[in-house]
Amino acid sequence: MASEFAPCSEAQKTAVLERLADIRQKIADACRASGRTEQDITLMAVTKTVSPELINLAVDHGVTVLGENRVQEFLSKRDSYRANAEVQFIGHLQTNKVKQIIDKVTLIHSVDSLHLAEAISKAAVQQGIVMPVLLEVNIGGEASKSGVAPDMLPQLLDAVRQFPGIRTDGLMTIPPPMTEESEQLRVFTEMRALFDRLRQDVPMHTLSMGMSGDYAAAIRCGATVVRIGSALFGARAYPPKSEG
Ligand SMILES: *Cc1c(COP(=O)(O)O)cnc(C)c1O
């Protein structure tokens, strides 16, 4: 419910626009450093805990792709979003919630099991659509993280390709927090190599990697989508009752 959110102050809005200008500059710099162009990079605004008012401010300033983590939060906010906003799902998705979002998002970044791919396939076929997805890779090998292990990725890709109503457009990763740039470059280069290897057999064009702390390095390593939350909207304040 949008009413959970207090109206934003002018100072908050100014801060978002300043951060947006800064992010665009850093994206431009990373593109220049790696011989890429800014048109090749999608800047996604990650919306969790952020008020629709601030989200719409970003949309009005050209950030039209929104990343949603939580089904309930998304459903409660989406009626407040600008009509030209394009929503993609980036959070962990339970199979029983697929039906609630299948007709409301343009890309699901977080497919990491056959079970989830099958649920998406069924729901998409029912809707008469083809749902583009990314396979989420657990590049850091962290036990606590979702995502498929790199060595299981070719198998998952092959299996998902057999399902109707679903198309794999690329890969996504959430690496461990990395402060050292050299570490960021190493991990993102590894992702890029995985992506390039699979692309020899399967046409894929989307590499979703890079968040607030590491998007410049991700772009230098070939990211086509960077998912940015706190660097744009400020530190997240989680409400006392957080919903799935
Ligand atoms: C929260 C989140 C982000 C954005 O994180 P920041 O560090 O705030 O930019 C990106 N991707 C996913 C999957 C997220 O859950």
The ligand as an ORCA input file, in Angstrom:
! r2SCAN-3c Opt
* xyz 0 1
  C      18.799     -5.366     -3.513
  C      19.278     -5.947     -4.782
  C      20.068     -5.201     -5.669
  C      20.513     -3.789     -5.395
  O      21.382     -3.728     -4.310
  P      22.209     -2.382     -4.001
  O      23.483     -2.853     -3.439
  O      21.383     -1.602     -3.061
  O      22.387     -1.681     -5.293
  C      20.447     -5.798     -6.862
  N      20.084     -7.055     -7.169
  C      19.338     -7.803     -6.345
  C      18.962     -9.183     -6.755
  C      18.914     -7.267     -5.124
  O      18.176     -8.026     -4.302
*
